[in-house]
Amino acid sequence: MALETQLRAISAIAFTANGTSAGVVTIANALQFKVRQLVTVKATSQSDLLLMVKDVTSATALVVGPRD
């Protein structure tokens, strides 16, 4: 039996550095994100990307990737 948890939405947060090709994103406070949480990455010149948090590696960095 799978347990589903609905997480509260987090308001928009700006990147403090460009993401890497490995999916590492740097932001001011990554501790509010949870592994397997869905996130939307938006940019003015790109279409929106719906991704999943794969790992929170530090207080300011997390790894995102394709949804499972």
Secondary structure, DSSP 8 states (H G I E B T S, - for coil): --------------EEE---TT-EEEES--TT--TT-EEEEEETTEEEEEEEEEEE-SSSEEEEE---
